[in-house]
Amino acid sequence: MNLEYAMGLVFGLAVGLGVVALLFKKKVLDMTFDERQELARGKAYKYGFQAMGVSVILYGILDVTVGEWCDTLTGNLICFCIGLTVFAVTCILNDAYLSLKEQPRKVMTLCFLVALMNLAIGWANAAHGTVVVDGKLSTGAVNLIVGVMSLVILAVYIINYALRERETE
């Protein structure tokens, strides 16, 4: 079973890196930020890192006091996703999420596809009974967690984008 998880993780990372490389090649992702955006991204990174640090501490406290409620990989991923979500939301709210050359609709579409794909895989895992194993949240929940994180980021981005469009009119 561990070999299957490792192979799945390696395959997922390879596909993810391939998609990112393709997006850079197609100029969908172009990381050119102005000074104001760089400063805002620095603050967002700080807040995301702090959120991840706090969530790691809380995860450890829960693990010691309540008992093992999820496997280690899933717990670490939850902490990472919390930090990444704080970073992304802070960047979005400070207009530092996209570079000056990126197109918002393409990025929203990509985020929607990532969320949809992960939620579909997560539902399949839930149907096979691999989300909770022996009373603990298992690695089968990873796709659901990433899908929910992607939906939160997408929702904040769409709301912020709509409000900015309304302001410019």
Residue pairs with C-beta under 8 A, 6 or more apart in sequence:
5 73
5 139
20 29
23 29
23 110
24 30
27 101
28 102
28 103
28 106
28 107
28 110
29 99
29 102
29 107
30 99
30 101
30 102
31 99
32 99
32 100
32 101
33 41
33 96
33 99
33 100
34 100
36 96
37 94
37 95
37 96
37 99
37 100
38 96
40 90
40 91
40 94
40 95
40 96
41 91
41 96
43 90
43 94
44 86
44 87
44 88
44 90
44 91
44 94
44 96
45 87
47 86
47 87
47 90
48 83
48 84
48 85
48 86
48 87
48 88
48 90
49 83
49 87
51 82
51 83
51 85
51 86
52 79
52 80
52 82
52 83
52 84
52 86
53 83
55 78
55 79
55 82
55 83
56 76
56 79
59 75
59 76
59 78
59 79
62 69
63 69
63 75
68 136
69 136
69 137
70 78
70 136
70 137
70 138
70 141
71 136
71 137
71 138
71 139
73 139
73 142
74 137
74 138
74 139
74 141
74 142
74 145
77 142
77 145
77 146
78 145
81 145
81 146
81 149
84 149
85 149
85 152
85 153
88 97
88 153
88 156
89 152
89 153
89 156
91 97
92 153
92 156
92 157
92 160
93 156
93 160
95 164
97 107
97 157
98 104
98 107
104 157
104 161
107 157
108 154
108 157
108 158
108 161
111 150
111 153
111 154
111 157
112 154
114 146
114 147
114 150
115 147
115 150
115 151
115 154
116 147
117 147
118 143
118 144
118 146
118 147
118 150
119 143
119 144
119 147
119 148
119 151
121 143
121 147
122 131
122 140
122 141
122 142
122 143
122 144
122 145
122 147
123 144
125 131
125 140
125 141
125 143
125 144
126 140
126 144
128 140
130 138
130 139
130 140
131 137
131 138
131 140
131 141
131 144
132 138
132 140
132 141
133 140
